[in-house]
Amino acid sequence: MSDGPRFEDLVGTDLPPEERARLERVHDMLVAAGPPPELPPGLATPPESPKAEVIPLRRERWRTAGLAAAAALIIAFGAGWWMGERSAADTVQFTVEMSGGKGAHATLDVLSADAAGNWPMRMQVSGLPVLPHGHTYALWLTKKGALDSQCGTFTVVDQGTTTVRLNAPYKLKEYSGWVVVESGTQKHLLSTATV
């Protein structure tokens, strides 16, 4: 091969034949490849390192950083707890279908009651006309066909579907049905099958 150190001078003669053959092949490839290229003159001297100054963190900053980390943990825990509670509260217990004239209808999802006995509800209502400014619709629970306990008021902005959140702080088993009326009137615009 070319000018390079002799293999025997590097490893000696006391190698097993398989190891010797493997190392000799590698040696011959390195000698054939030749020496690495010369270092460019621009890299002969290392670049000047920037002057860096270590700034110690004062005690006040450590305290601030610790308080910020503690606040972030509390916020994360609170958000997780709130989302967990919220998802449990959004569990639908039963659904009430309501219908009325001119294609008006509503679906009322009654959600899990809270510890105080409030039944949150989510109602999707369609087909009710837009009322004049200041007028509202009301959702009522009925007993023997008569309006008995109001569950909230709402408005619609167009004749599409409107979703509203309402509340029934009552013992629902005491009532026979649900109706929607224009506030201040007794005319049933939407009602359940049993009123």
C-alpha positions in Angstrom: 0.0 0.0 0.0 1.1 3.6 0.3 3.3 5.4 2.8 1.8 4.8 6.2 2.7 3.0 9.4 3.2 -0.7 9.0 0.3 -2.8 10.5 2.7 -5.0 12.5 4.3 -2.0 14.1 0.9 -0.8 15.3 -0.7 -4.0 16.6 2.1 -6.5 17.1 2.0 -10.2 16.1 0.1 -11.8 18.9 -3.5 -11.4 17.5 -5.9 -14.3 16.6 -6.0 -14.8 12.9 -9.7 -13.6 12.4 -9.1 -10.4 14.5 -5.8 -9.7 12.7 -7.5 -10.1 9.2 -10.4 -7.7 10.3 -8.0 -5.0 11.7 -5.6 -5.3 8.7 -8.5 -4.6 6.3 -9.5 -1.5 8.3 -5.8 -0.4 8.4 -5.5 -0.8 4.6 -8.6 1.3 4.1 -7.3 4.1 6.3 -3.9 4.1 4.6 -5.6 4.2 1.2 -7.8 7.1 2.3 -4.8 9.1 3.1 -4.5 11.9 5.7 -7.3 14.3 6.3 -7.2 17.6 4.5 -5.2 20.5 5.9 -7.0 22.8 8.3 -8.1 26.1 6.5 -6.1 29.1 7.8 -9.3 30.8 9.0 -9.8 28.0 11.5 -6.2 27.9 12.7 -7.1 30.2 15.6 -10.3 29.7 17.5 -12.9 32.5 17.3 -13.0 34.9 20.2 -15.6 33.7 22.7 -18.2 36.3 23.7 -17.8 37.9 27.1 -20.6 36.4 29.2 -21.4 37.5 32.7 -23.3 35.2 35.1 -26.0 37.2 36.8 -26.9 35.7 40.1 -30.6 35.5 40.9 -31.3 37.6 44.0 -33.4 36.2 46.8 -36.4 38.3 45.9 -36.4 36.8 42.4 -36.3 33.3 43.7 -39.3 34.1 45.9 -41.1 35.6 42.9 -40.3 32.6 40.8 -41.4 30.2 43.5 -44.7 32.1 44.0 -45.3 32.1 40.2 -44.7 28.3 40.1 -47.1 27.8 43.0 -49.8 30.0 41.4 -49.5 28.1 38.1 -49.9 24.8 40.0 -53.0 26.0 41.9 -54.5 27.4 38.6 -53.9 24.1 36.9 -55.4 22.1 39.7 -58.4 24.4 39.9 -59.0 24.2 36.2 -58.8 20.4 36.3 -61.2 20.3 39.2 -63.6 22.7 37.6 -63.6 20.8 34.3 -64.2 17.5 36.2 -67.1 19.0 38.1 -68.5 20.7 35.0 -68.4 17.4 33.0 -70.2 15.6 35.8 -72.8 18.4 36.0 -73.4 18.2 32.2 -74.6 14.6 32.4 -78.1 14.4 30.9 -80.5 12.8 33.3 -83.5 12.8 30.9 -84.7 14.6 27.9 -88.1 16.2 27.3 -89.5 16.8 23.8 -91.9 19.7 23.3 -94.0 20.6 20.2 -96.2 23.5 19.2 -98.0 25.0 16.2 -96.4 26.1 12.9 -93.5 23.6 13.3 -92.2 25.0 16.6 -90.4 22.4 18.7 -87.9 22.1 21.6 -85.6 19.6 23.2 -85.0 20.1 26.9 -82.1 18.2 28.4 -82.4 18.1 32.2 -78.9 17.7 33.7 -77.7 16.3 37.0 -79.1 18.2 40.0 -76.6 20.0 42.3 -76.4 19.5 46.1 -79.0 22.2 46.7 -81.5 20.6 44.4 -81.1 22.9 41.3 -81.7 21.1 38.1 -79.7 22.8 35.3 -81.2 22.5 31.9 -80.2 23.0 28.3 -83.0 23.7 25.8 -82.8 23.9 22.0 -85.8 25.6 20.6 -86.8 26.1 17.0 -89.6 27.8 15.1 -90.7 30.4 17.7 -91.1 33.9 16.2 -88.9 36.7 17.2 -90.6 38.9 19.8 -90.6 42.7 20.0 -87.9 44.3 22.1 -88.5 43.8 25.9 -90.7 40.7 25.4 -89.5 37.2 26.4 -90.6 33.6 26.4 -90.8 31.6 29.7 -90.5 27.9 30.5 -92.9 26.7 33.1 -93.6 23.5 34.9 -97.3 22.6 35.1 -99.6 20.8 37.5 -102.8 19.4 36.0 -102.5 21.7 32.9 -102.0 24.9 34.8 -98.8 27.0 34.9 -97.2 26.4 38.3 -93.4 27.1 38.6 -91.3 29.1 36.2 -87.9 27.8 35.2 -86.6 30.9 33.4 -87.0 33.3 30.5 -85.3 33.5 27.1 -85.4 35.2 23.7 -84.8 34.1 20.2 -83.0 36.1 17.5 -84.3 34.4 14.4 -86.5 31.4 13.6 -83.5 29.1 13.5 -82.4 27.0 16.5 -81.6 28.8 19.8 -79.9 27.1 22.7 -80.6 28.4 26.2 -79.6 27.4 29.7 -82.3 27.4 32.3 -82.8 26.1 35.9 -85.5 24.2 37.8 -84.9 24.6 41.6 -87.9 22.3 42.3 -88.8 18.6 43.0 -89.6 17.7 39.5 -91.7 14.6 40.4 -94.3 17.0 41.8 -95.2 18.3 38.2 -97.0 16.9 35.3 -95.5 18.7 32.3 -93.6 21.5 30.7 -94.8 24.4 28.6 -93.3 27.5 26.9 -95.4 30.7 26.8 -94.8 34.3 25.9 -94.1 36.0 29.3 -97.2 37.6 30.7 -99.6 35.2 28.9 -101.1 31.8 29.5 -101.1 30.6 25.9 -99.1 27.4 25.5 -96.7 27.9 22.5 -94.8 24.6 23.2 -95.8 21.8 25.5 -95.0 18.2 26.4 -97.4 15.4 25.6 -98.7 15.5 29.2 -99.3 19.0 30.5 
